[in-house]
Amino acid sequence: MNVHSLKQTYLQYKEHHPLEMNDLLDFAKNHYLSGEITLKDYQALLKELENSGASLPNELHLSTYRMKKLQSK
């Protein structure tokens, strides 16, 4: 999944366009937590969205670090 397809999915679910990149970030996080997107897709989306100006709350930065650490084992 890429940001374009995430935006299309967001539009289908919410019936309006995201107001900012953080809206998409929250949407991606919820879809990852509900098992609708894979960890690999979530990480790629996270990177792309952060590069576009979205930002994670501090506690999510820590959990993302833990995900990467677990993956490397």
ABEGO torsion letter per residue (X at the ends): XBAAAAAAAAAAAAGBBBABAAAAAAAAAAAAAAGABBAAAAAAAAAAAAAAGBBBBAAAAAAAAAAAAAAAX
